[in-house]
Amino acid sequence: MLRAKRRCDKRGASGTYQPPADMDLQPSARHESSAPAARPIAVSVVLPMLNEAENAAPLIAEIVTAFGARRDWEIVCVDDGSSDGTAERLKALMRTTPTLRLVRHARRAGQSAAISTGVGFARGTTVVTLDGDGQNDPADVPGLLAAWQAALERERLMIVGYRARRRDSGAKRLSSRVANAVRSGILGDDTPDTGCGLKVFARAAFLAFPAFDHMHRFLPALMLQAGGRVQSIPVNHRPRMRGQSNYGTFDRLWIGIVDLFGVMWLGRRRLTAVAREEPRP
């Protein structure tokens, strides 16, 4: 069972997002500050970062290039308590990148919390996520968004990248394959690569999910449990060129076994009542 102390849900009683009390909310992170208010935002790119100072500038530049002349988007970078100057690099980039916003955790809270924070602060109705280590290729984002736009019903659709040719160590690839097979067998999420950071989904759908640590590894299963559907699309995967791995140890099956059964429990306990209001006679 998922224990309350592991939850990273920051929504208040009204259902709206409320940042944690200890979050360092720089002026750049507030909704009204870092981008022109008159510019409507359709797509928010959520980028969790932990000690990725060397990757910040090249990755942001690639994302900007991927969106080209499009102007209805933003980048929400979440600095998860970095100690290597990541936040300072991002602040410097904000001077030349009007689409970039920065939200900072006061201390490390984990990748799931960083993603949840980013989605909470996002202004777009559509969210794109990718990892902050540069291994996901931003050039794949337009293709994922095209598949998203082509769908007739997107409110409960999740587009997930599939790293058919992973550029990781043999041990990590093996443990990931085993974990994916066991997870898929238990949860029935029919997703070959749920750990891929490249995903597209509706912000409202994500905010309706139960929030807990490591939830980012189970997003396809959570979408299916909510009555939605998942579509996997092959994407490029690149070797890490700078820095060292800070997230990702959950790839190992035995680390996430408790969470795996917790998500299965959530699926069995999901409320499924269907109701309609009767018209006034």
Protein Blocks (a to p, Z undefined) as FASTA:
>chain_A
ZZfklpccfbdfkopacddfklccdfklpmklmpcfklccfbdcddddehilkmmmmmmm
mmmmmnmmafbbccddddehianhmmmmmmmmmmmmmkbccdddfbdebjklmmmmmmmm
pmbfbdcdddfkomacfklmmmmmmmmmmpmblklcccddddfbacbdfklmmmmmmmmm
mmmmmnonopablmbmbdcddfklmmmpccdehklmmmmmmmmmnopacddddddddddf
ehcdfbhjlmpmklmmmmmmmmmmmmmmpccbdcdddddZZ
